[in-house]
Amino acid sequence: MLFRYLYSLLGVLLAVPLCIASSNIGSRPQLESRVSDLFSNSTDAGGHTNNWAVLVCSSRYWFNYRHMANTLAMYRTLKRLGLPDSNIILMLADDVACNSRNSFPASVYANKGKEMDLYGQGIQVDYRGYEVTVESFLRLLTGRHDHTVPRSKRLLSDSSSNVFVYMTGHGGNEFLKFQDNEEVSAYDVADAVEQMWEKRRYNKLLFAIDTCQANTMYSKFYSPEIISTGSSALGENSYSHHNDMDIGVAVIDSFTHYILQYLETLGKTSKETLKDFFGIYDPSKIHSHPGISTSLSTSPPEDILVTDFFGAVAKIEISPKSSELPISSHASYSTQWEESPNTARNRDDLDKEREEPSSSSSFSSGESTFGGNGNVWKSPLSVDNHMKRVFGTLGGLSGIGLFAYFASRN
């Protein structure tokens, strides 16, 4: 009779963990939904939470002064609209400001009035000189860096990032020259962007390029959520806007000049859209035919704010309460701290010491002695510890029951 009651009790105890497991079955569909979201490439209107920018000047030498000015002027505008240096990757030869032919040492200007020194605004160049190569650019986009490359030189974007890529230099039909030494093709850039999409490195991407026959550089894109624009069509040149007689060379290109002129009218909270942005293009002023491609984007230009790329105005996504996974009722114990028996007595002693300060106080050296003399706080009572105790107890009882069962048979 005794063994019968023992077996019944054992059966009840063994049923407890089964009940706990069955209570969590309802969360399985929700968990599967989370896993599906984790490995999917889909984006939605609420997926944008941060902006990144990659600014590339692919030219070097003094006579390409305007290309460096293009990039630095774009860099300054992004910072003015709130995008921090930590989210801007700047690539330029950086051989103009301190060039021996520069009449204004350590300065770069993008207008003949020399009203603003673009080089004196605390710039942070991430890739300088001969670091600006086709390989470094493609590795930057794809995230395939050597382990020695610091985080400051990496594009740390994710599936919630809107990425703005701006390139300027000398180019031709489906290629852009780097440092007058090598070329990157439209196919190379398109494949790199595809890797970005597969790795969930952007939410939406805006590609802008100012070079001769610029529109051919985005003609090979095939990845989703890309909006592209260029300064000139196939067979057309991209012209400079004006020269500075004191500096002796052209200081900015027309396409970039009119873009920056428009962006200077915007603030951080502007509601202007990309449709408004593209609406400023005037071939008669730019002296070429700028191109626009929105076929790969699921959102039309009128639904995308300019500051969604050219600033740091971000949307914060707050998950509803219903989307949280269920937590065991034992979780409440995780916030409770167990106090040692001597804590109350030590607290009273500490209060007395505060009322009667001593010259030999242990706090005089600037080091806290909290935790000494028995005044110790134990670790929190976590859910894992409780569950280990419960299953350990059940396992022990099961062992006792099995031992008693076999003993009774013998």
C-alpha atoms as one frame of an Amber mdcrd trajectory, in Angstrom:
protein
   0.000   0.000   0.000   2.836   2.371   0.881   4.485   1.840  -2.494   1.173
   2.461  -4.315   0.844   5.906  -2.708   4.505   6.594  -3.437   4.030   5.746
  -7.120   0.947   7.997  -7.333   2.864  10.877  -5.782   5.723  10.286  -8.182
   3.336  10.366 -11.155   1.941  13.724 -10.033   5.408  15.196  -9.609   6.494
  14.011 -13.044   3.379  15.585 -14.594   4.372  19.062 -13.344   7.149  19.713
 -15.918   4.865  18.405 -18.685   2.249  20.986 -17.710   4.869  23.735 -17.705
   6.048  22.704 -21.176   2.486  22.547 -22.537   1.777  26.056 -21.234   4.530
  27.423 -23.508   3.203  25.779 -26.676   0.994  28.804 -27.367   4.060  30.964
 -27.890   5.413  28.746 -30.701   3.637  30.529 -33.597   4.851  33.852 -32.248
   8.380  32.503 -31.957   8.243  31.169 -35.531   7.103  34.607 -36.689  10.101
  36.203 -34.983  12.472  33.723 -36.613  10.885  34.359 -40.006  11.370  38.121
 -39.577  14.977  37.567 -38.542  15.946  35.745 -41.744  13.779  37.654 -44.213
  14.939  40.572 -46.367  11.631  42.388 -46.361  11.460  46.061 -45.406   8.502
  48.209 -44.504   7.696  51.826 -43.790   8.526  51.437 -40.109  11.876  49.759
 -40.730  13.979  52.928 -41.030  15.762  53.934 -37.822  19.152  55.394 -38.862
  21.078  56.949 -41.753  24.558  56.333 -43.157  26.546  58.057 -45.885  29.499
  56.981 -48.046  31.201  59.927 -49.772  33.839  59.055 -52.370  36.196  61.364
 -54.237  37.985  59.017 -56.622  40.371  61.643 -58.074  43.719  63.019 -56.960
  46.121  65.803 -58.102  45.716  69.564 -58.003  43.781  69.969 -61.280  40.988
  67.817 -59.806  40.445  70.354 -57.016  36.710  70.512 -57.760  36.164  66.804
 -57.056  37.557  67.133 -53.556  35.486  70.305 -53.062  32.369  68.416 -54.246
  32.893  65.743 -51.608  33.778  68.088 -48.740  30.802  70.335 -49.518  28.476
  67.317 -49.432  30.125  66.218 -46.185  29.520  69.626 -44.603  25.856  69.646
 -45.680  25.196  66.199 -44.186  26.722  67.285 -40.880  24.677  70.488 -40.895
  21.512  68.416 -41.293  22.462  66.343 -38.259  24.262  63.272 -39.559  27.171
  62.563 -37.158  30.721  61.805 -38.234  30.329  58.291 -36.865  27.781  57.607
 -39.631  29.748  59.192 -42.482  32.527  57.350 -44.308  34.702  59.900 -46.128
  37.105  58.765 -48.860  39.331  61.310 -50.614  42.918  61.716 -51.780  43.360
  64.714 -49.466  46.245  66.123 -51.522  44.764  69.543 -52.308  44.552  71.483
 -49.038  48.293  71.328 -48.389  49.379  71.307 -52.018  52.283  73.658 -52.770
  50.186  75.357 -55.477  47.381  76.220 -53.056  47.385  79.975 -52.440  45.283
  79.367 -49.332  47.149  76.653 -47.406  45.109  74.124 -45.428  41.908  75.423
 -47.017  39.444  74.175 -49.613  36.671  76.327 -51.074  33.691  75.454 -53.234
  32.835  79.008 -54.334  34.843  81.858 -55.797  33.883  84.162 -52.946  35.764
  81.867 -50.543  33.070  82.441 -47.945  33.489  79.077 -46.237  36.563  76.938
 -45.732  35.357  73.367 -46.192  38.596  71.953 -44.819  38.491  73.890 -41.569
  35.299  72.418 -40.172  36.875  69.585 -38.189  36.653  66.984 -40.931  37.377
  63.335 -40.256  38.798  61.549 -43.291  38.379  57.790 -42.995  40.218  56.706
 -46.169  43.013  59.046 -47.251  45.465  59.091 -50.156  46.321  55.701 -51.563
  43.812  54.047 -49.248  41.148  55.166 -51.711  41.086  52.151 -54.003  38.491
  50.061 -55.787  39.136  47.216 -53.358  38.681  49.358 -50.246  35.474  50.841
 -51.662  33.944  47.461 -52.492  35.015  46.006 -49.141  33.431  48.982 -47.427
  30.081  48.351 -49.092  30.066  44.590 -48.567  31.553  44.639 -45.075  34.263
  42.123 -46.012  37.134  43.764 -44.132  40.361  42.437 -42.755  40.161  41.983
 -38.988  42.685  44.823 -38.516  40.347  47.453 -40.006  38.946  49.611 -37.153
  35.227  50.180 -36.681  35.617  53.829 -37.673  36.447  52.655 -41.217  33.488
  50.299 -41.503  29.971  50.837 -42.776  28.079  49.503 -39.740  24.653  49.735
 -41.314  21.862  47.190 -40.931  18.409  46.391 -42.313  17.037  49.546 -40.672
  19.588  51.869 -42.282  19.040  54.235 -45.175  22.388  54.501 -46.980  23.419
  57.428 -49.182  26.306  56.743 -51.579  27.845  59.765 -53.336  30.676  59.437
 -55.859  32.542  62.015 -57.897  35.549  61.876 -60.207  36.410  61.073 -63.814
  34.409  58.368 -65.549  32.996  57.077 -68.776  30.563  54.518 -70.097  29.910
  52.182 -67.116  33.171  52.925 -65.281  34.688  55.368 -62.779  38.430  55.967
 -62.455  40.159  55.692 -59.079  43.337  57.745 -58.551  44.058  57.666 -62.317
  45.294  54.145 -61.679  42.340  51.741 -61.770  38.634  51.626 -62.560  35.478
  50.327 -60.952  32.763  49.166 -63.328  29.005  49.461 -63.077  28.871  45.674
 -62.710  31.240  45.775 -59.712  29.120  48.349 -57.920  25.877  46.524 -58.747
  27.198  43.224 -57.387  28.501  44.921 -54.232  25.084  46.485 -53.615  23.464
  43.088 -54.135  25.716  41.683 -51.413  24.628  44.554 -49.185  21.003  43.581
 -49.752  21.627  39.886 -49.123  23.452  40.742 -45.893  20.660  43.136 -44.852
  22.985  46.129 -44.792  20.406  48.687 -45.902  16.720  49.490 -45.792  16.803
  51.872 -48.767  19.780  53.097 -50.774  20.208  56.397 -52.609  23.018  56.365
 -55.173  24.216  59.696 -56.598  27.174  60.181 -58.911  28.713  63.248 -60.538
  30.990  62.299 -63.439  30.964  62.119 -67.208  28.323  59.677 -68.512  27.291
  59.200 -64.886  23.899  57.650 -65.594  25.548  54.527 -66.993  27.051  53.726
 -63.586  23.675  52.757 -62.106  22.330  51.070 -65.240  23.321  47.602 -63.975
  21.662  47.754 -60.553  19.247  44.884 -59.934  18.772  44.866 -56.148  15.564
  46.066 -54.458  14.992  49.409 -52.743  17.465  51.507 -54.734  16.932  55.043
 -56.016  19.650  56.349 -58.326  20.560  59.666 -59.883  23.458  60.907 -62.017
  24.738  64.107 -63.531  24.914  63.188 -67.223  23.582  60.762 -69.804  25.495
  58.376 -72.041  27.843  60.353 -74.294  27.615  63.555 -72.209  30.259  65.263
 -70.098  29.783  66.588 -66.589  30.911  70.211 -66.453  32.299  72.383 -63.691
  30.219  75.299 -62.452  32.816  78.058 -62.194  36.509  78.821 -61.673  38.285
  80.822 -59.012  40.989  83.060 -60.476  42.928  83.202 -57.200  42.959  79.432
 -56.802  43.494  78.923 -60.529  41.183  75.925 -61.102  37.492  75.034 -61.134
  36.171  74.745 -57.582  32.916  72.769 -57.965  30.883  70.823 -60.539  27.505
  72.087 -61.774  25.446  69.050 -60.760  26.754  69.025 -57.198  26.542  72.822
 -56.961  22.797  72.920 -57.630  22.124  69.979 -55.333  23.944  71.719 -52.474
  22.255  75.021 -53.283  18.893  73.312 -52.794  19.923  71.441 -49.637  21.068
  74.705 -48.043  17.417  75.795 -47.969  16.394  72.775 -45.860  16.477  72.218
 -42.137  16.603  69.099 -39.987  12.801  68.940 -39.767  12.111  69.619 -43.442
   9.199  67.797 -45.073  10.603  68.114 -48.591  10.567  64.847 -50.526  12.837
  63.298 -53.105  10.318  64.370 -55.735  11.033  67.978 -54.754  14.742  67.205
 -54.741  14.711  65.821 -58.288  12.493  68.694 -59.397  15.385  71.162 -59.181
  17.251  69.531 -62.080  17.569  71.969 -64.975  19.581  70.687 -67.952  20.023
  74.236 -69.252  21.923  75.178 -66.069  23.717  71.900 -65.484  24.669  71.647
 -69.203  23.869  67.941 -69.248  20.862  65.709 -68.704  20.700  64.333 -65.156
  19.178  60.901 -64.797  16.797  59.468 -62.229  15.950  55.809 -61.650  13.211
  54.743 -59.227  12.174  51.458 -60.833  13.830  49.337 -58.118  12.166  51.159
 -55.235   8.823  50.097 -53.776   8.241  53.647 -52.509   7.759  56.532 -54.957
   9.947  59.649 -54.507   7.005  61.673 -53.190   6.749  59.326 -50.198  10.412
  59.605 -49.182  11.700  62.616 -47.272  14.988  64.215 -48.249  16.083  63.985
 -44.614  15.570  60.224 -44.776  18.978  60.211 -46.500  20.552  63.640 -46.012
  20.119  63.959 -42.269  19.825  62.189 -38.953  16.071  62.469 -38.483  15.199
  58.896 -37.561  12.030  56.975 -36.862  11.882  54.997 -33.627  10.018  51.705
 -33.800   8.347  50.715 -30.507   7.186  47.122 -30.284   3.642  46.674 -28.920
   3.109  44.840 -25.662   1.402  41.984 -27.488   4.582  41.195 -29.435   6.563
  40.294 -26.330   7.246  36.630 -25.736   5.658  35.166 -22.556   7.897  35.063
 -19.518   7.679  32.516 -16.719   5.983  33.660 -13.548   9.248  33.027 -11.769
  10.790  36.014 -13.575   9.569  38.265 -10.790  12.205  36.748  -8.569  14.976
  38.016 -10.840  14.470  41.552  -9.567  14.538  40.616  -5.906  17.824  40.753
  -4.049  18.458  38.567  -1.052  20.030  40.472   1.802  22.554  38.817   4.105
  21.648  38.494   7.827  24.260  41.064   8.847  23.133  43.736   6.395  20.676
  45.474   8.715  23.211  45.587  11.551  25.944  46.898   9.207  23.597  49.569
   7.860  23.008  50.835  11.395  26.762  50.877  12.002  27.263  52.865   8.799
  24.671  55.419   9.868  26.487  55.865  13.186  29.802  56.393  11.383  28.214
  59.095   9.251  26.925  60.857  12.364  30.352  60.608  14.052  32.978  61.068
  11.286  36.412  59.746  12.073  39.765  60.881  10.742  40.571  57.274   9.916
  37.540  56.799   7.747  38.041  54.231   4.994  36.425  56.628   2.498  39.198
  59.200   2.879  41.338  57.479   0.252  38.592  57.721  -2.316  38.074  53.932
  -2.403  34.751  52.483  -1.322  34.803  49.643   1.212  31.220  48.708   0.558
  31.040  44.951   0.542  33.562  44.567   3.362  32.981  43.682   7.037  30.161
  41.324   6.163  28.169  43.936   4.264  27.573  41.769   1.224  24.793  41.600
  -1.303  24.110  38.169  -2.721  23.450  37.540  -6.384  19.862  37.823  -7.662
  17.570  34.825  -7.496  17.390  34.124 -11.201  14.769  32.086 -13.011  17.401
  29.589 -14.183  18.447  28.797 -10.618  14.848  28.162  -9.583  14.179  25.874
 -12.511  17.367  23.941 -11.821  16.263  23.405  -8.239  12.767  22.267  -9.268
  13.982  19.788 -11.881  16.760  18.617  -9.595  14.228  17.827  -6.888  11.963
  16.035  -9.336  14.896  14.035 -10.650  15.862  12.986  -7.134  12.325  11.900
  -6.290  12.142   9.966  -9.544  15.339   8.151  -8.642  14.012   7.278  -5.185
  10.774   5.983  -6.683  12.555   3.785  -9.198  14.855   2.435  -6.528  11.870
   1.601  -4.292  10.067  -0.034  -7.207  12.923  -2.387  -8.050  13.545  -3.065
  -4.349   9.914  -4.145  -3.881  10.144  -6.547  -6.834  13.208  -8.219  -5.377
